[in-house]
Amino acid sequence: MLNPFPDLLVFSFFGPTLIRVAVALAFFYIAYGQSMRRHEIAQMEFPVVGRSARITALSAAFFVLVGGMLFLGYHTQVAAILALLGLIKCLVLTKWYPRLMPIDRTALVLLIVMCLSLLISGAGAYAFDLPL
């Protein structure tokens, strides 16, 4: 089938950029949501680390760091792997702690798919990654 808008294929390099920025904004939202619920999360008993107020700070810092890397396009594939690991962990933990994440499990699955897409396709336009 013919493409109905062949002139738009010139902008195909911006596709990963839009995905990258959307995942970064979602990560900033997750960090904001966790920092707003830091007292509630500090009262939860986690399997390995127990109960601590530092858990929220470390989790929010992780999401801000990875979100910043994705937003700026700095080592996008490394950031996508880190994001995948963090999102899979959150997907597993939200089964037992539904108040941990400000977004639901279906949104986490979509973010995982978006990170897999970034891992395969690369950073896109306006990134600090150098394609080899």
N, C-alpha and C positions, 0 to 999 in steps of 0.2 A: 504494500500500500504506500502511496506517496505521502510525503509529509505535507500537511496543509500549510505550515508556516516555515518554509525552508530558510528564510532569512534569520529566524531566531536561533538557528544552530550555531551562529557565530558566537552567541553568548553562553554556550554550553560549559565553558570554563568557570562560569560563576555559580553553577549548580552546587558543587562541593562547598563553596564559600557560604551560600545560604544555609546549607545543612550545618556547617561548622558554627556559624553565628547563632543559629537556633538552639543547638545543643549547649553552647556556652551560656546563653541567656537562661536556659532551663537549669543549668548548674548554679548560676547565680541565684535563681529563685529558690532552689533547694537549700542553698547555704543560708539565705535570708530566712526561710521558713524554719530551719533548724535553730538558728540563733534566736528567733522569736519564741521558740518553745524550749529554750535551754533548761529552764527549771523543771519542766515536766520530763524531759529526756534524762536529766540528771537523776531523777528518782527511779528510773527503770533499772532492773537488774539484768545485765547482759551475761551470756554464758562464760566467757573467758575473762573479761576485764572486770566484771562485777558492776558496782554502782560508783560512778565518778562524775564530777562536774567537768572534767577535762575531755570527756568523750565528745561532747557537743562542739567544743572549741576545735578539737582535732578534725572532726568530721567537716565542720564548716570551712576550716582552713584548706582541707583537701579539695572540697568542691570549688572554692574560690581559686585555688591554684590551678587546677585542671581546667576550670572554666576560663581563666585568664589565658592559659596556653592555647586553648581552642579559639578564643576570641581574636587573639593576635596572630594566630597561625604559627605559633612557635613550636616546632617539633610536633606537628599535628598527629602523626601516626603513633608516636610514643604517648601523646596525650589521649589518643583514642583507645589505646590499650589500657592505660590507667583508668579512663572513664568506664571502659567495659568491666574491669575488675570491680570498681566501686559500685557500679550499677547492679551487677550480678549479686554482690554482697547485700545491697539494699533490697533487691528483689527477694532474696532469701529471708532477710531479717524482717521485712514487712509482713511476712506470714504470721510471725509471732508478736511483732510489735507494730501494729498498724498506725500508731500515732507518731512513729519515727520520721516518716517522710511526708512532706506537704503535698505530694502528688500520689496518685494511685498506681496500682501494679500495671495496668495496661499502658499508662504513660511511660513507665519504666521500661516495658518491653519495646515500645516504639523508640525510646532513646537508645536502647541497646542496638536495635536495627540501624539507627542513624549512625552510631559509632562504628558499627561494622562497615557501613558504607564509606565512612571517612577513612577507615583503615585500608580499604581496597582502592578507593579512588584518589586519595591524596588530599592535599590542602586546598586546592583551588586557587583563586585569584587573591591578591593582597595578603600573602602569607610570607613568613620569614623562612619557610622551608625552601631548600634548594633541590629541585628534582634532579635525580642522578640518571 
